[in-house]
């Protein structure tokens, strides 16, 4: 080969080798950028090039009717460290203040020790991490601000490396109260609402997102707002936190006592339809009662005897019966078109002949079904049309997703049997959610005007009402005034003289109806396996000028099952506590009310009782003033319709006093101040004492008191 060609080949080889080396270097550098320095360049890009960045709006609050915060969006944070930010100067400061930083973190987050924090931070420093998580959990705004005050962390993120990630978290300050009705958000609030009012009013609560971009101005990068976010509106619910708490405690206490599976309680304001309390409790696998689903609006079950009120009203409205109509129930067992129907007292010989009013009072299956079957057996469509006119089958179209509509079928040759009418009349072969039953009874209390249950009464923006949600009238007259008046009298007698006595109160009159229904097991019917029951009470109070309506419905396994004896006491407790709350909140309204507002006063220290009654403007006599030296004035109290009469009694030092009718506090104080030891059982007033009054007193003796 010629010398000059050889020289060209050497040069070509050298150039090719050089190009290969450059290519390899480029590939290596690209690999380093793509993998080893990926996070660094990503952070740089995030810092300096941000176009059309979404800025989330702050979600609106959910507020109770009494102005308390029930659901709110609060920021939560995760905190990170960029160990490459700030260079050697930052690193020197970090090591200098390491002990102070770790001690401060331990004070803020006590679940991790100072030593654990130090080892954790040194590990991140050694790895040169750019987005190193300092604490594994989300932290509150207050905790974030405290951490931000620590040395090095108080520098900006480009010099000190400390930075955060913000999350908007939905919080419920009152925990489980009305939780199912308020609804839930997904864990990442940006994903939206799952259920309840959060979902129904999502478009109002969530607001509108904004858009920003980063722009370099005077050697500084600024966030430029293109479209500002619009924060969501607040919604004001009808829920009263105090009443909700009353209803939940009263219901859960009874559920525990009965070992029940599910319980529902709803309290509704008669005139407005405002839902003041709504409780849904399910027994979980660990035995604890929690709000799992909104049974109050979604449970489609046969209502049982609370439906008898509607049946009687149809017959009254059509002129088929009067309240005094006589019906013969025989010995409590009746052959109804080939199927045996029983009254609850069949084993005691039944009720025999009775009026329609008494049939409702004692919840006679035979009495009600015979009244309806005798008059509508040949024309069942007329009866069902009457039910529809009453509004008990009216879809409510509630604000709560998943709410069920009543199912009351219209008779036809394919879905009707000879016994269908009789069993429908006593609350079987229909499906009605508890809130629909309540809306029907509320209409009776409201003199025939059916209003839609209301959960939200206003939409608020920056403290100003932007929209009021009015009360919606579903039916201005579910029946004639005559029928309404007649059924009101009958429902009051159910409580004052019938099976609903345990729902009543000594302080005011209550009207309503008990319900006990065996729950169908689907294809297994009613008798196979463990029998399930729905016990309920639905009514309103005070009877003369109804303010609130309420339904209590409890599902339980096995016998005994009694709507009056199990759901009635829950209604009683809710009614009395709500009434007392209203009395305390608005004494002037109470004084002008047509209802009787005299509380049931126990025996005991009548001096203090007189003082309290005087403060709430309730008339009392028999004592002019409480003891000036602060000592108890012992005596008895007799509650009348418009006042309380006190009678003093002398306490002899050598005799055991009578504490019958006293509360536990006064009874124990009196007996132990005289040298006796006391043991008590039960709650309420003292019903009996083991050492009779008048016996010679021997100090140190033990006296047992039974309360009820």
Secondary structure, DSSP 8 states (H G I E B T S, - for coil): --HHHHHHHHHHHHHHHHHHHHHHHHHHHHHIIIIITHHHHHHHHHHH---SEEE------EE-TTS-EEEEEEEEEEEEE-TTTTHHHHHHHHHHTHHHHHHHHHHH-TTS-HHHHHHHHHHHHHHT-SSEESSSS-EEHHHHHHHHTSTTTTS-TTTT-EEEEEEEEEE-TTTTTTHHHH--B-SSGGG-B-SHHHHHTHHHHS-B-EEEEEEEETTEEEEEEEE--B---EEEES--HHHHHHHHHHHHHHHHHHT-SEEEEEEEETTT-BEEEEEEEEE-TTS-EE--S-HHHH-----GGGGHHHHHHHHHHTTS--TT-EEE-TTSEEEETTEEEE-TTGGGT---EEEHHHHHHTT-HHHHHHHHHHHHTT-HHHHHHHHHHHTTT-----SSTT----B-----TTT--TTHHHHHHTT-S-B--HHHHHHHHHHHHTTT-EE--BSEEEEEETTEEEEE----EEES-SS-HHHHHHHHHHHHHHHHTSTTGGG--SSS-EEEEEEEEEE--GGGTTTSSS-EEEEEEEEEESSTT--EEEEEEEEEESS---IIIIIHHHHHHHHHHHHHHHHHH-HHHHHH-SS-------BEEHHHHHHHHHHTT--EES-SS--TTS---EEEEEE-SS-EEEEE----TTB----TTBBHHHHHHHHHHTT-EEEEESSSBEEEESS-TTSB--TT-EEEEEE-
